Every structure is written in structure tokens, then in C-alpha cells.
């Protein structure tokens, strides 16, 4: 009995170490990152990519000293990253980093501008998707290419939505600016009272790979529906440009 308890304790500590310092699983509950991430995707986030902060640890325990990070550099432009919402730190968000410390960021008529220069955007065609309520929505798909050459697909229902024309945001030192790829259906750094600028210490890690994916109509525990409910083609897909 004693050996069994020791084995369970050791296994738990190993699992906690992996989750805290190497990889942590997350699931996608909303469509804010379509088409890169779909509702029902399960992904691994690398905890070591940006080094470590208090939010690398379970429950955000303030064991690591002060703000900032240890043993790593911050996100790169174009990374899909998981972070703790600065306004509500118990909530995990996943968005794409587009603005670095010192950048200016603005959206004009749906176009992203970084440091006063429009980001390249090429139309791909019309697209439709289902939101988290199962409602089918229509959008236009574009390929956006950041100044460092990283490109990805975004969705725009229109270029005149509430967040398609913004003031100029000046990203403070030690902070980042992130947006969802589904531009008209994402609460992100454009909304200062809801997310705003992301402190470096709030990053949990970089989204790396999909390890599982279920469609809207299949719950994780409904294993008897897996043959038809699993998006097999997405399993082990790498995330990001």
C-alpha cells in the first residue's frame, strides 16, 4: 500500500512538473481565432517558449519574484499565444500577438496598421462558419502578412464593425498587443476595458500543436461519437504561420 501511494505521489509530481514547466493542454471554447483555431480544438502550449512567470505556475501562485519573466524572451510578432487576461487574470485567452513593446497599432476600415504602415492583406474569398451557438455566419477570408513575413488567414464580416476603426494604440514597454484572427468576433487588445495591453508576465506560453479536435455536436465525454465527431485531419497539426 505504501509503495502504491508513493507511486501515485511521484506520478502526480511529474505531471505537475510537465504542466508547469513544459507543456499545458488547453481547449478552444469560442470562434475568436477562426480559421486558425476552431471551437472544439485541443492544443498543447509550450510553457518554456517565453520563459517563466507567476502565471506559468498552477493558480498563478506568486512564487516567482516580481513582474517580468525568467529564462526566456517575449513573444514574437505573429505568435499564437495563451495569456491571462490582464483585466480578469483568472481567465485564459488565446490570441495572435501583432504589437510589440513600443509599437503603435491601429485599425482603419478593417486594415491593420503597425507603426503607421498598413499590414499587407490579400483577399482569399468568401467563407462561412458556425459560431459557438451553431449559427452559420458569412465572412470574407483574407491572408494577412506581418512586417516580419509571418502570414495567416483572418476573417472579416465587414470592414465597418465596432472595432474596425480604432484610435492609435501605443504599446507600453514590457507589454504586447494581441488580436483574434476572427476580427469582428474577438474581444482583444483593441478593447482596453476588457483586455488591453498584455504585460509580459501574463503570458502562459505559445500554442504549438493540436492534439485533438471535436466538432460542435460532439462533447469530449461522448466517446461513442468519436468516429464521426472527431476532426481527424486536424490532429497533430502545427499552430501558427
MIVEX-778744 format. One line per 5 residues: their letters; for each residue x, y, z of C-alpha. Coordinates in pm, whole numbers, plus 50000, padded with zeros to 5 digits. Example, Ala and Ser with C-alpha at 12.3 -4.5 7.8 and 13.67 -1.06 7.14 Angstrom:
2
AS	51230:49550:50780; 51367:49894:50714
// end
This chain:
241
XXXXX	50000:50000:50000; 50282:50239:50090; 50455:50176:49758; 50131:50238:49570; 50081:50572:49745
XXXXX	50442:50671:49668; 50394:50580:49302; 50078:50791:49280; 50250:51086:49451; 50553:51065:49222
XXXXX	50332:51040:48913; 50135:51344:49030; 50452:51545:49086; 50586:51451:48742; 50257:51550:48579
XXXXX	50257:51878:48772; 50614:51948:48664; 50535:51882:48298; 50225:52103:48316; 50411:52382:48497
XXXXX	50737:52389:48303; 50697:52210:47969; 50350:52171:47816; 49995:52251:47924; 49677:52145:47743
XXXXX	49405:52395:47653; 49074:52373:47472; 48916:52635:47244; 48564:52739:47354; 48500:53025:47109
XXXXX	48550:53122:46745; 48768:53428:46803; 49068:53262:46635; 48896:53114:46329; 49024:52982:46092
XXXXX	49348:52907:46274; 49174:52753:46575; 48826:52602:46570; 48578:52561:46852; 48649:52218:46997
XXXXX	49021:52216:46923; 49252:52084:47194; 49608:52212:47190; 49938:52198:47371; 50105:52520:47484
XXXXX	50480:52525:47541; 50550:52684:47879; 50924:52726:47819; 50896:52932:47497; 50872:53266:47678
XXXXX	51044:53168:48000; 50853:53160:48327; 50644:53395:48538; 50394:53353:48820; 50133:53259:48559
XXXXX	50341:52962:48448; 50250:52801:48779; 49914:52647:48875; 49666:52904:49007; 49911:53188:48935
XXXXX	50090:53138:49265; 50323:53437:49326; 50630:53219:49389; 50847:53373:49117; 50975:53720:49205
XXXXX	50819:54039:49072; 50686:54124:48727; 50853:54008:48406; 50983:53664:48318; 51274:53432:48395
XXXXX	51484:53236:48142; 51326:53350:47819; 51234:53620:47576; 50892:53761:47499; 50657:53658:47218
XXXXX	50743:53726:46856; 50513:53911:46620; 50268:53659:46477; 50281:53408:46763; 49956:53247:46872
XXXXX	49986:53278:47249; 49788:53192:47561; 49781:53459:47830; 49593:53559:48141; 49350:53841:48069
XXXXX	49502:54149:48238; 49154:54268:48341; 49045:53927:48477; 49361:53722:48544; 49173:53400:48620
XXXXX	49062:53380:48256; 49286:53234:47985; 49279:53396:47640; 49439:53277:47317; 49512:53543:47053
XXXXX	49775:53638:46797; 50046:53881:46902; 50067:54167:46649; 50216:54454:46851; 50546:54456:47040
XXXXX	50665:54695:47312; 50697:55047:47170; 50485:54978:46860; 50187:55182:46752; 49887:54977:46643
XXXXX	49569:55096:46474; 49282:54952:46271; 49137:55166:45992; 48843:55039:45789; 48935:54685:45887
XXXXX	49301:54720:45789; 49571:54666:46050; 49840:54935:46072; 50165:54880:46263; 50388:55182:46322
XXXXX	50183:55378:46069; 50228:55124:45786; 49938:54909:45660; 49988:54537:45701; 49960:54350:45371
XXXXX	49619:54191:45325; 49509:53982:45026; 49157:53859:44969; 49112:53481:44954; 48736:53460:44903
XXXXX	48409:53415:45088; 48388:53189:45391; 48117:53061:45624; 48147:52926:45975; 47937:52827:46275
XXXXX	47971:53026:46597; 47958:52867:46943; 47577:52871:46929; 47575:52682:46600; 47463:52986:46398
XXXXX	47609:52999:46047; 47781:53330:45968; 47921:53468:45645; 48258:53640:45618; 48539:53723:45380
XXXXX	48871:53547:45423; 49200:53737:45383; 49565:53646:45413; 49743:53896:45634; 50123:53923:45630
XXXXX	50307:54094:45914; 50626:54301:45869; 50842:54002:45972; 50689:53791:45693; 50463:53573:45905
XXXXX	50124:53526:45741; 49793:53370:45839; 49424:53374:45749; 49182:53621:45904; 48805:53658:45878
XXXXX	48613:53984:45834; 48235:54003:45829; 48272:54367:45725; 48525:54650:45744; 48291:54878:45937
XXXXX	48233:54689:46260; 48272:54833:46612; 48645:54751:46625; 48730:54815:46258; 48820:55179:46325
XXXXX	49024:55241:46637; 49242:55513:46785; 49619:55473:46767; 49737:55242:47044; 50089:55295:47179
XXXXX	50210:54967:47328; 50388:55037:47660; 50728:54895:47747; 50700:54541:47880; 50359:54491:47715
XXXXX	50217:54339:47396; 49914:54387:47172; 49713:54083:47058; 49414:54034:46830; 49191:53745:46728
XXXXX	49204:53621:46369; 48822:53640:46353; 48841:54017:46365; 48473:54106:46409; 48419:53843:46679
XXXXX	48711:53882:46913; 48747:54062:47244; 49115:54152:47244; 49366:54432:47300; 49152:54675:47097
XXXXX	48916:54683:47397; 49116:54849:47673; 48849:54799:47938; 48815:54427:47867; 49169:54316:47774
XXXXX	49402:54599:47669; 49781:54577:47667; 49919:54244:47788; 50201:54255:48045; 50489:54019:47965
XXXXX	50432:53829:48287; 50074:53740:48185; 50181:53506:47905; 50131:53139:47981; 50301:53008:47668
XXXXX	50298:52966:47291; 50038:52750:47117; 50231:52473:46942; 50025:52178:46819; 49671:52041:46806
XXXXX	49642:51703:46974; 49265:51655:46938; 48965:51824:46776; 48589:51771:46810; 48311:51926:46603
XXXXX	48031:52137:46753; 47795:51847:46809; 48030:51615:46998; 48125:51650:47364; 48456:51521:47493
XXXXX	48289:51251:47703; 48075:51121:47414; 48342:50874:47304; 48089:50662:47114; 48052:50954:46870
XXXXX	48425:50989:46805; 48436:50808:46470; 48225:51081:46309; 48270:51366:46559; 48649:51389:46559
XXXXX	48819:51619:46309; 49085:51361:46232; 49255:51578:45971; 49345:51841:46236; 49513:51608:46484
XXXXX	49885:51684:46522; 49860:51997:46306; 50116:52262:46398; 49974:52600:46500; 50085:52932:46364
X	50225:53066:46039
// end
